[in-house]
Amino acid sequence: MKKVVILAAMAMVASTGYAFAGSTVTGAVINKSDMRNSASLAAGVGNKVNTGSADVKSSVVKGAVINRAAVKDSANIAIGRDNTANMASVALKNTTATGIVTNQAVVKDSANIANGTANTANMASVAAKNSVINGTVINKANIKGSANAAVGVVNTANMGSVATKNSRISGVITNTADVRDSANIARGTGNTASASSVNVE
């Protein structure tokens, strides 16, 4: 297991985001991204592609998780099986976070697509699965002229949303979303499409 004692703020320009797996972080996880005219693609089996996102898996974060992303004229695509496409989002899985989890995203004229089997497409969202958050969850999303799509079998498409599954949150969940001229699509079998929503499962 990796142990990170202090993680300072990182400014990322034209970066795909930041990912932690099997880590202990004491301090803040901060990702700042400015994405323009970019494309991220994962094709095959067990795919995950992150654009302007903070992705934390099987980790302990003793501090805040903060993601601030501005994405314009960009595409984020995962194609194949077991796909996850995150754009301007915070994704937590099997993680314990002690502190505030916040995502501030501005997405314009962009596309986020997961295509195949067992797909998840998150755009300007906070998604927590099998996690414990001892703090407040805040999502602020401004989405214009964009598309978020999960196509195939067992799909989940979240746009400007907070989605939690098998998770425990000790604090307030706040979602403020302004979505205009955009599309959020889940097409196929066993699909869920959420736009400007808070989902607790």
C-alpha positions in Angstrom: 0.0 0.0 0.0 1.3 3.4 -0.9 1.3 6.1 1.7 1.3 9.7 0.9 1.9 12.0 3.8 1.2 15.4 2.3 -0.3 16.1 -1.1 -0.2 19.7 -2.2 -2.4 21.4 -4.8 -1.6 20.5 -8.4 -2.5 22.6 -11.4 -3.0 20.4 -14.4 -3.5 21.9 -17.8 -4.5 19.6 -20.6 -4.2 16.6 -18.2 -6.4 13.5 -18.0 -6.8 14.0 -14.2 -5.5 12.4 -11.0 -5.9 8.8 -9.8 -5.1 7.1 -6.5 -5.4 3.3 -5.8 -4.5 1.5 -2.6 -3.2 4.6 -0.9 -3.3 6.4 2.4 -3.4 10.2 2.0 -2.9 12.6 4.8 -3.8 16.0 3.5 -5.9 17.3 0.6 -6.3 15.6 -2.8 -6.6 18.6 -5.2 -7.0 18.4 -8.9 -7.3 21.5 -11.1 -7.7 21.0 -14.8 -8.2 23.2 -17.9 -9.0 20.9 -20.8 -9.5 22.3 -24.3 -9.7 20.5 -27.7 -8.6 17.2 -26.1 -9.5 13.6 -26.5 -9.0 10.7 -24.1 -9.8 7.1 -25.3 -9.6 3.7 -23.6 -10.5 0.7 -25.8 -10.7 -3.0 -24.9 -11.4 -4.8 -21.6 -11.5 -3.2 -18.1 -11.4 0.3 -19.4 -11.2 3.5 -17.4 -10.6 7.0 -18.8 -10.5 10.2 -16.8 -10.6 13.7 -18.1 -10.3 16.5 -15.6 -11.2 14.2 -12.8 -10.1 12.9 -9.4 -10.3 9.1 -9.2 -9.8 7.5 -5.8 -10.0 3.7 -5.3 -9.4 1.5 -2.3 -7.8 4.3 -0.4 -8.0 6.3 2.8 -8.1 10.1 2.5 -7.6 12.0 5.7 -8.5 15.4 4.3 -10.5 17.0 1.5 -11.0 15.7 -2.0 -11.3 18.7 -4.3 -11.7 18.7 -8.1 -12.1 21.9 -10.2 -12.3 21.3 -13.9 -13.0 23.4 -17.0 -13.6 21.2 -20.1 -14.3 22.6 -23.5 -14.5 21.0 -27.0 -13.3 17.7 -25.7 -14.1 14.0 -25.9 -13.7 11.3 -23.2 -14.5 7.8 -24.4 -14.3 4.2 -23.0 -15.1 1.4 -25.4 -15.4 -2.3 -24.7 -16.2 -4.1 -21.5 -16.3 -2.9 -17.9 -16.0 0.7 -19.0 -15.8 3.9 -16.9 -15.6 7.3 -18.4 -15.2 10.3 -16.0 -15.2 13.9 -17.2 -14.9 16.7 -14.8 -15.9 14.4 -11.9 -14.9 12.9 -8.6 -15.1 9.1 -8.4 -14.7 7.3 -5.1 -14.8 3.5 -4.8 -14.0 1.3 -1.7 -12.7 4.5 -0.1 -12.9 6.2 3.2 -12.7 10.0 3.1 -12.6 12.2 6.2 -13.3 15.7 5.0 -15.2 17.6 2.4 -15.7 16.1 -1.1 -16.3 18.9 -3.6 -16.5 19.0 -7.4 -16.7 22.3 -9.4 -17.1 21.7 -13.1 -17.7 23.7 -16.2 -18.3 21.6 -19.3 -19.0 23.1 -22.7 -19.4 21.5 -26.1 -18.0 18.2 -25.0 -18.8 14.5 -25.1 -18.4 11.8 -22.4 -19.2 8.2 -23.7 -19.0 4.7 -22.3 -19.9 2.1 -24.9 -20.2 -1.7 -24.4 -20.9 -3.8 -21.3 -21.1 -2.7 -17.6 -20.6 1.0 -18.5 -20.5 4.1 -16.3 -20.3 7.6 -17.7 -20.0 10.5 -15.3 -20.0 14.1 -16.4 -19.6 16.9 -13.9 -20.7 14.6 -11.1 -19.7 13.0 -7.8 -20.0 9.2 -7.7 -19.3 7.2 -4.6 -19.5 3.4 -4.4 -18.9 1.2 -1.4 -17.4 4.2 0.4 -17.6 6.1 3.6 -17.5 9.9 3.6 -17.2 11.6 7.0 -18.0 15.1 5.7 -20.1 17.1 3.2 -20.5 16.3 -0.5 -20.8 19.3 -2.8 -21.2 19.2 -6.5 -21.5 22.4 -8.6 -22.0 21.8 -12.3 -22.4 24.1 -15.3 -23.0 22.1 -18.5 -23.8 23.5 -21.9 -24.1 22.0 -25.3 -22.7 18.6 -24.2 -23.5 14.9 -24.3 -23.0 12.2 -21.7 -23.9 8.7 -22.8 -23.7 5.0 -21.6 -24.6 2.6 -24.4 -24.9 -1.2 -24.1 -25.7 -3.4 -21.2 -26.0 -2.4 -17.5 -25.3 1.3 -18.1 -25.2 4.3 -15.8 -25.0 7.8 -17.1 -24.7 10.7 -14.6 -24.7 14.3 -15.7 -24.5 17.1 -13.1 -25.4 14.7 -10.4 -24.4 13.1 -7.1 -24.8 9.3 -7.1 -24.0 7.1 -4.2 -24.3 3.3 -4.0 -23.7 1.2 -0.9 -22.1 4.2 0.8 -22.4 6.1 4.1 -22.2 9.8 4.2 -22.1 11.7 7.5 -22.9 15.2 6.4 -24.9 17.2 3.9 -25.2 16.3 0.2 -25.5 19.5 -2.0 -26.0 19.4 -5.8 -26.3 22.6 -7.8 -26.5 22.0 -11.5 -27.2 24.3 -14.5 -27.6 22.1 -17.5 -28.5 23.7 -20.9 -28.8 22.3 -24.5 -27.3 19.0 -23.4 -28.2 15.3 -23.6 -27.7 12.5 -21.0 -28.4 9.1 -22.5 -28.4 5.5 -21.2 -29.3 3.1 -24.0 -29.6 -0.7 -23.9 -30.4 -3.1 -21.0 -30.4 -2.3 -17.3 -29.8 1.4 -17.7 -29.9 4.4 -15.4 -29.6 8.0 -16.6 -29.5 10.8 -14.1 -29.3 14.6 -14.9 -29.1 17.3 -12.2 -30.0 14.7 -9.6 -29.1 13.3 -6.2 -29.3 9.5 -6.2 -28.8 7.4 -3.0 -28.9 3.7 -3.4 
